[in-house]
Amino acid sequence: MSFLIALLGLGFLIFFHELGHFIAAKLCGVAVLEFSIGMGPRLFSFVWRNTRYSIKLLPLGGSCAMLGEDAAGSGDFLTATGKECLKDESDPTAAQTVIDYDGVQFSKEDLPKYTFQGKSAGKRFFICIAGVLNNFIIAFIMAAVLIHFAGFDPLYVVGTESNAPASSIGLAPGDRVTGINYQGKRIKSMPSYRSLYIWKYLNTPDFNENTVLTIRYQHNGHTMLSDFKPYYSEDQKTYNLGILFYGGRLMPETIPEYLSEICSEVQYNVNIVFESFKMIQKGRVSRNEVMGPVGTVAVIGTTVEQSSKYGIFNAFLVFLQLLIMISANLAIMNLLPIPGLDGGRLLFILLEMISRRCLNPKIEEKINAAGMILLLIVMALILSNDIWNVISGAYKEILGG
């Protein structure tokens, strides 16, 4: 049951992303040939108000195929191509010539009015970025629900290790740490306990006896900056901050604080995406930790199942937190300037807006097709990795199962 809920949750986020493209296309007067969840062969579809709605076999994404957009750019090579025919074949003298896209029909003379490529660069840019905007919108809505019921996890100091260098810089219980970095780098914002956890995982392996840390914190209403050296733990055989933090959650006390923490929750999940890139760059991500749609569903399902031991409502909040992370991930990944993704199309449109010259549609189609083929190859590799990790139990090991 938990895996079905996880699959529905992932499908909902994909649906909401594609819904953004769909609504924007309709607002801008662009015809939508097919709105689908999933890729590959159709499992179920119907035509309503001259748009085909489909559920497809592979839960790897979705598409919003617009009139005048190449198949690769729409995200689905199986988008129907138009065929010229007569709308009323029983009476050829009264019949109207139409272009039929597998049940979705337009009169020949009306085609230019409804095509994606026929719209201004500004409208096309809005249509392409609308899916990403929808992912952020739903992330903010879910974050608002999460913070309302579960609060947030501020980075409050509760003490320091007695013999750690940090014990001499004046930190007191109740001080709130807001930023940290080392070796003179720009101070990184630390709005939550989880933010610090990710930062430590990424950076503490680089610490040594010569490392100098800089911490920013609120002390008696004043913003303070202090430098100190990391603390080497003989027990753990590693460097750490030598500062003890409160790891629980608190409820916001004012509306401004509530809104601020909603933004911090979304920001944290956006930062995870970029921190993940850094982890990959530094070789700190193993093959077992690379997850595609199958792995995501498996991990969500297992996590929700484990958290349900503490109550249905607790499981719901954990599920919500995972969906916020995935929604932010979908938004950022779709913004990457890769042909076949929204970011690739946005890049083409930006170049057009800057140069005031439109790229040859045939060239753009070939670039999108090449990018889409590469994406499909990568997705196939990730899918096979997912299946292996599920069979081998790697994801259960990651979750401590």
N, C-alpha and C positions, 0 to 999 in steps of 0.2 A: 504493500500500500504506500509506504514512504517513497519508494522509487517512482511510482506513478505520480505522486504529488510533486516530486522533483522534476519529472519530465514535463508536467503541466506548467510548473513554474518557469522552466527554461523556455518552453514554447510561448508562454505569455510575454516574456521579455522580447523574444524575437518578433512576435505579433505586434507588440507596441512599437518596436523600431520601424517595422514596415508600415504600420499605421501612420506614422509620421510622414513618410514619403507619400502615402496614399492621400492623406488629407491635404498636404501641401500641393500635390498635383491637381486635385480637384479644385482647390482655391485658385490656382493659377490657370485653370482652363485646359489642362492637359488630360487627354483620355488615358485611362488605365485599362490595359488589355487583360491583365491577370494579376490578382493579389493572392499570393500563396505563402503558406507556412511549410517549410521543408523544401527539399530539392529532389530531383529525379522524377520517376513516374508518378502520376496522380493516383491517389487512393480514393479521393472523393472530390467532386467539383460541381459547381452550378453557375449559371449566368444570371445576374440580377442587375438591372439598370445598365446594361451594356458593359459590364465588367465580369470576368470569370473569377470566382473565388475557389481556391483549391487547397486541399491538404495533400502533401506529397510524402513519398516513402521515407526519404532519408532526413532525420531530424538534425540537419547540419546548418540550417539557416532559413532563409525565406527570400521572397522577391516581390517587387512591385514593378511589373513590366509595363512601361508606358509606351504609348504610340510614338514612333519616331526615334526610339532609343534602341541601340544595338543590343543583341541578346546577352553578350558578355557583360556589357555595362549594367544591364538589369540584374545580373547575378544569377541568371538561369539560361543555359543553352537550349532548353526545351521550350522556350517561349514561341508561341505560334507565329508563323509568317503569313502575311496577307495574300488572299487569293481573290481575284476579280470574278464576280458572278452577278447574276440577276436576282434581285430581292424577291420578285414574284414571277417565277418561271412559268406559271400556268398561263399567263397573258403577256407574251413578249412585247406587245405594243405599249403596255402600261408599266412594264417592269422598269425598275430603277437600277442602274449599275452601282454596285456596292463592293467594298473590299471587306472580305470575311476573314476574321482572325479566330478560327475555330469557334464559331458561334457568336463572336462579338463583331458587329458590323457597323461600318461607316460609309456614308455616301462618298463617292470619289471626290466630288467638289468640296466636301467639308473637311477632308483630311488635313490640309495645311493649317486649319484653325486650331486643331487639337494636338498637334505633334509637340513632343518635348523639345526637339531641336529648333522648332519654329519660335520658341519663346525667347525673351530677352535673357542675357547672361545673369542678370539679377534674380529673375524668377527661377532659372535653372539652378542657381546656387542655393536658393532657399529650399527648393524641392530636395536637393541632394543632402543638405545638412539637417533637414527636418527629422530624419530618423535618429540622428545623434542627439538632437535637442530633446526628442521624446524620451530617450534613454536617461538623460539627465533629469527630466521632469519627473519620471516615475521613481528615480533614485531619491529625489528630494521628498516626494510624497511618502515613500516607504521609510525614509530616515525620520520624517516628522512623526510617523506612527511609532517607530522604534524608540525614539527619545521620549515620547510622551509616556510610554508604558515602562521602559527599562532604564531611562536616564542616560547619562554619559559617563565616561571614565577619565576624569581630569588627572593631570600628573602632579599630585600633591606629595610633598616630602613628608616622611614619617620619622626619618632618622638617617644616620650614616654609620658605616662600619667604623668601629672605634679607632683603628689604626690606619684608616684610609686617608690619603691626602685631602679628599673632599671634606673631611671632618673639621678642617681648619679654615674654611672659606666663609663661614658665617651662616650656613644654611640652618634653618630652624624648622621644626615640625609645623606643618600648615602652609609653608611656602609653596607656591605653585610654579613649577618649571614650565617655561613657554618656548624655550629654544635651546639647541645644543649643537656644537660641532667641534672639530679638532684641527690642529695645525694651521690656524689662521684662516680656514675656509669660511665662507658665508654661513652665518648661523641658520640652522634649519629649524623651522617651526615645529613644535612638539605639542599639539593640542590635546593629545590623549596618551594614556598608558600604552595602548596598542601601537601608537606611532613610535614610541621609544623602543618597544620590543623589536619592531622591524628594523629600526635604525641600528640597534645594537647587534642584531643578527648579521647585518650587512657590513658593519664597520669594525666591531671589536677584534676580529681576526687580524686586523692591520695594526693594532695597538702594540707599543713596546715601551720600554722604560723612558724613552725620550719624548713620548707623545704628550702634547699639551692640549687639554680640553678647555673649551669655553662654554659656560652655561649662563643662560638668561632666565631670571626668575623674579617673581613678585614677592617682596618682603615688606610687610607693614605698609602696603599701599604704594611702595616704590619699586621701579624696575631696576634690577641689579644685574651686573655682569661680573663674573668671577672666572679666573683661570685656575686649573688644577691638573694634576697628573692622575692617570688611571690607577686603580688598585689591583694588584696581582693576587688572585686567590690561590693559595696553595692547595686547597681542597679540590677546586675545579680545574686547576692548571691552566688558567686563562685570565686575561685582563677584563675588568669590568669597571663601572663607575664608582663603586664604593658608596652609593647612595641608595637608601631604601625608600620605596614609593608605595603609596596606597593603591592597591590594584582593583578596588571595587568600583561600583557605579553610584552616581548621585543624581538626584532629580533637579532640573533647572528651577530656579526660584522666581525668575522674572521672564516676561515675554522676550525682551532683547537677548537674554541668555539662552532661552529656548531656541530662538532663530539662529543665534550664533553657533550653537552646538549642532543644529541640523546641517548647517554649512560645513562644519568641521567633520561631521560623519561622512558626508559625500567627499570632501577633500581627502580624508584618510583613504577612502577606497580608490580614488583616482591616483593617489600617490603610490598605492600598492602596485599598480600597473607599471609605473616608471621604476619603482624599486625592483620589481621582478626583472625588468630589462637589465638593471645593474647586476643583479644576482647571476643572470645568464652570462653576462659579459665577464664576470669574475669567476665563472665556472662553479658556482655554488648551488646549481640546480641539477639534480640527477635526472636521468631518463624517467624514473618512476614518478617524479613530481611534475612532469609535463602532462597536462590534461586537456583533452578535447571534449566534445559534447557528451560522449559516453562516460568518460571519467568524471566530468562535472556532475552528471546525473547520479552516478554511483556514489560520489563523495557527499553530495547534498542529501541523498536518500539515507546513507549510513549515518550522517551527522544528525539528521532530523530524528531518525530512529533511536539513536543513543540519547538525545536530549529529551525525547518523549518520556523517558523514565522519570523525569522530574516534573511531568505534567504536560498536558496538551498545549497550554498557553506558552510555556517555556519553549516547547518545540516550535511553535509558531514564530516566536521572536527570533530564534536561531535561524529559522528558515528565511525570515525577513532580512536578517543581517547578511546572509549569503546572497540573496537576490540583489541587494544594494551593491555588493561587490561585483557581481556578474554584470549588472546593468552598467556600472561605471566602466567595467572592462570592455563590454561591447561598444560603448561610446568611443573610448580612446582607440581601440583597435580599428574601428571603422574610419577613424580620422587619419590613419596612417596613409601617406601618399603612395599607395600601391595600386596599380591598374587592376580594376575588377572590384575594388572597394570604394566606398563613398569618398574617401580621401583622395583617391586617384582621379575621380571625376571632378572633385572640387579643385584639384590642382590644375586640370585642363581649363576649367572655367576661369580660374584666377589668371592664368596666363593669357587667356582670351581677353579678359577685362583690362589687363595691363597693356597688352600689345594692340588691342582693338582689332585683332584679326582672329578669325575663327579657324581652328585646326581642321584640316581636311577630315570629314567624317569617316572616310574609309581608313585613313591612317589611325584615327582614334579607335575605331572598331578593332583593328588588328592589334593595337597595343593592349586594349582591354581584353581581347581574346587570349593573348599570350599571358597576361597577368592572371586571368581567370584559370587558365590551364595549370599554371604554377601553383595557384592557391588550392586547386582541387588535388594536385599531387601532394602538397603539404598536408591537406586535410585527410587524405587517404593514409598517409604515414602516421599522423596523429591518431586516427581512428584505429589503425592496427596496433599502435602502442597502447591505446586505451583498452582494447580487447585483451591484450596480453596481460596488462596490469590487473584487470578484473579477474582473469582466470588464475593468475599467479598469486592473487591476494595482496599485491603491492599496496593498493589503496587502503586496505584494512590496516596494514603495518604503519602507514603514514598517520592514520587516525588513532593508532594505539589499540586496534581491535584484535 
